[in-house]
């Protein structure tokens, strides 16, 4: 359900507690026994519910005088001047409306007053009655002037405006009813029309037993009057309004309750929307309530939130969409500024941080405060206050913790993992969806993440990971799984570990957001270490041992990478006795058992396969050299009698470095089991037989690089072989 700005017409629908004030106003108007014209001004800002108060007041008047004799009832005429397009219609239709109300009562006396009012209107010459105005006939145009002119020929009395007005006054004095004329929405009129309404009330339609209730935003009307006449608009109003009444401010608690009730209703209809109670409670005060100052604002905010949820409810956080929508409604200029400054406020590739590194947090806060204030002033907020800008800065600090840290306003921990898990706007990858509202742009849906993490079996999860790899989304999908890891049970952790180890060798896609990050396979292996920590410590060794025992060739190389990280946690192997930042998820004694289990499994696998059947054989080989050095030495000496195995093994001695271009560095690692002469013999043999060219391109290039390094001096200034030289030789070999 969307909320309209249509005013309420009954106290039964009063959500803001205005019924008491409206009843008091009704009673005051009923008790006014002024014989002359009396003017009451009801003042209130746009959106404060002026028309709703008037409607409740009118229903109260009907209720309070329902048992009164018709001759004593207050006759109410509700005139809406903004329904008419120009001043001519406004004035003429006023008299028509007034006349029609008297004619409709079924009372001969009142009908006679209606006729007199209509005649007065027809004969009225605006120039003689309203200072500084043109004639009514002139306003009506040629056709209207001819029609009015024909009526003026009926008699000399009708041409005498003073006599016509005296007749209306006499008839009104002779009857007992009092008249209440309500003119609402005066602040919607043009400046000239506003002036005409007040001149109408004070001069043209100044009648006895008549109360005018004029409803408007005082500031707007004052400014309008000052533009169309000399002198102070405020002084002018004070001469006209005999009873000024300011609508009391809506109690903030009432507004808050209406807002919360409506938002609760909206949320209940979108249960799939992310809602974190703690996050909502933190944002509500600084990011929502400062921008909700009227029922109209609440209507607009709730409508905006409902619209946005209808398109992307499943992929955003409820508190964040409410907060950013509140900013959009109250300060659309700042909303656009936020859209344009994603890097600055989320921290993604924040290049400004380089320029600002020598500035203090206070200096940065002062800078952005001045920037926001300048923006508002440029966009027409000429009276923007420092307090308004401070509220906006506080809003940005709460909603975007990176920005808050930047300027020294730390309210929330900058936790990208939590932001990702909860689909919060503060995460760089989630930011754009809050503005595009395009579900099709969300390549990884919350529903499939939840299914993968909490429901899918191992095979289904492996399938999903490989599908994401094909689409280039495997890295981001793993990050989504990682963000939910704190909610996993031990059983689910075991299933996900098994799926990661199986899928890892096939996950080569780098992050779509940052190509400097490790490939998805490396992220998967790091996640295995984190997930092992969820499994009860008494069960971890058995779980790892079972994984190793059941591993095939592909899984075993993933296991090798994980074991290497377990070793690094204790400063072993490549860590050179310095403990690395990995978690010690098993004890050192348990790690030694894992080493034994792994080496026995590898021996079993190598009885049927070659070491070089592993895609990443280097890690497996290194671990075996550490865990079973004698076995591995004999094994490699045997395997490296084959020329094709030498070419494969050579890849560990030829390093490809990528910078402005690719270049190859030759190391001495091969000398542990081979000589340069033997390697060159193997390369030449493979080249002559053509076997080399059926091997992976990477192997071919590294063989070329080794050959060039050993036989020529064509190297760059770093002593490496440029790729262009390698390509040239490879091209010659394949001819």
Steps between C-alpha positions, in 0.01 A plus 500: 500500500631840403424809707348811342509858625121511495387673819298299748137598551426350838654487844466122474791506256708739708837337564677810627271599785363815333139430600518701821641806328243475218216471755628807686514695173146389412368609840675837472348572161154395617527737798601803292201735504654788309252704298773636273736308276749302705814342356682204652838388369602136538874472437711192432786383280443282197450142605385580854143387430318834480226369272455188714452721806246709310311186396492366855393844623211514250382154604514618862290804411241274336500276804468782752213675326306200368218564750490878444208661312586572136463873563780489759746278319832626377493492119832361380639585158822318409674680215814359334655783298778291343243315288483800268762592243493879522393795710179559302369151572611517860294811577195418293485139621523616860168679467349212305608259777362730770175556314456129430538412866220740600273379220547136599362538852135493392432817697336790318688760701834341428414447134431872473846571643644266238328693220627828641856364515480388139373839387772669701758283327361574153491874552829521679765725350830398656669829436258693722506251783850360512791745510775448242298236308365511146128467423321168522375544145856544382606184679216301345611572144280605205247216516468516877474877492211486250312250717552704814414821316160363390414431861595852601223635273225351718466806716676796651507341847697206365761737363546658837745273678461682831125443494545134410744451784267686741221266398716194575602650835136582588379150417782342699421720800132406490559126523638318806745259344868572519727410210840330516701527180803267495761590241770234502831461317551871443874436492455301175386807308709739294622813674234715332221256582608495866465877513161482330371252760585735785348799319190294437466422871573852624308699239287332235355229725514675834159395631335496844457176695781353289809324628787433266735216585808548284738204493857535374873480559572840649860532378402428139213748505711772662763467227234501228338817631833678519558429131170648377456803723701751691575456866529207735296193420497411868356840595240466225386167642479636852249762380282232342522204738315570821560162657829335401525130591818301451451127458689337788802294407437131461645314793811317376387186681177499297686537171745228596219262590326556167827445315587184692150356459510553125854370458408195704207437267726538196762265646237238580406494131863454397621234740774405256668836560809494717432646843761518774338631817822637648587676176153656480518621859836665432390677181148604598604793718774666292393392150119501495334716766690823416343498154142423602329822603141462375238247401557597137866405533399169656263435210772571243760295685276197540390518137862519385601204718208290377583576139866405543422182690264392223799470267796394714374401845698177522839659435514798735485586869175654624662754732735618226227542237289701747796719596618577146138567394455743787807690381371494141168658600637770725829579327496365141817697423695314769347171382648566156832594664504162676440319169793682343743441790485124544877462536526776756230369731540122460879488473513317167803633311483824700759703309416806710671326794835549326449875476363522853764293680655806665167643618362441847157349551371837620631671187327240285175539692514878461573459128205271430270704723582809294460298179149383594398847614625654176311237301172579677545873455571455129181296464276765649518435876589861573412473870678172570625491859812349650276266698343365180842428354616336825199267483592401144864435595386288793267311265789421264722394790244251630391355167854483360746399775799544267409867459442524876850372573642735240366809678534373857132425558516128579158358585518155339780250450623498141429132436477423128417139575192602700400757238519230234305247703219746567495655151567844649552811292837555671650208307644617165350206313152559646498880469380533141189286542352755743487752216447291186224287658565251220477141616645381171829669589531286814690202361514314831163489674456467872271199456763296316766595753281386789416179317866427433608573856218340697324246277699367203677166527864469400433408135249782451737752655788385276272537197403853606862602552599374156205680341610821668852439369367481143326835548808657660323541837667226704718738704205720601287193574768364733513835677123482555537152651788622714289785635249250640757262648439619857145361477604151388462183701784249510311267264451773241864606534611146418281490187627835378865407566459184292340699217772768509783247485337326204419817307815694586726367219242617248452851643737730317283811466644806676273749671287698257548803725875486561729306269791539741339252739586130507306265270185336630684172564729669752202661674327161521807345665526783753132453579565133579734606784234735638224241474708233674485720807120450513536122535544384858871479582464138607373405154725703274787255465267216407314720252824610330629144491176379339519776240857398410416129489205557267676757279554441132778654294321833467397537865842392624671804349250728679569313821873561444447877493294485820766288677764752398295772673464282810879464503546877461286564806774330704784662307594173330627425149505813282411717801861466620409469869288818493134439580272642232155650545306176449290350777641201683191289448676178607781431746858444389473132592187471287676678214778242504235227472348685203843508335528124530149441367562732208832345399355149509206611287729665244716186479187299433388742227845514338496123466239553226562858386791729428581793724466715191137398461428748779408843360700661783757229561753737656326520840446126517862442403631746758296347783615151404863615500441625856291208630661208312833625357656160423192374318462823305867506392482151357162573340617818324826348381294231331232732358751749363647245267203583276553807276135611531524491880816713483307762300226495764749513787680791333201724561606529864835651396365749245301782659274721292480859623225728376544878500496732202564173314575138583858389556654172616754450780702177512585361847724212607221290653531239224863423601378298797434208266612614152785662313469776246629260233232241582224760488615632162518143367140440615377825341672422170363145498145622568536768231629258239223247572234770507388385845584841645233670291224276634586603856336801675603837356641605834737201495603577140584863582701408809702246302575772244601742775734243657653426162557872427652557844740209453604564140484877437569831668172657382375619839363824637672722756366284785656189347161358402366377169232730347181334381541643151828309465338179626213538256740556213694179575182297554371622164822387333480156666144441383575583134 
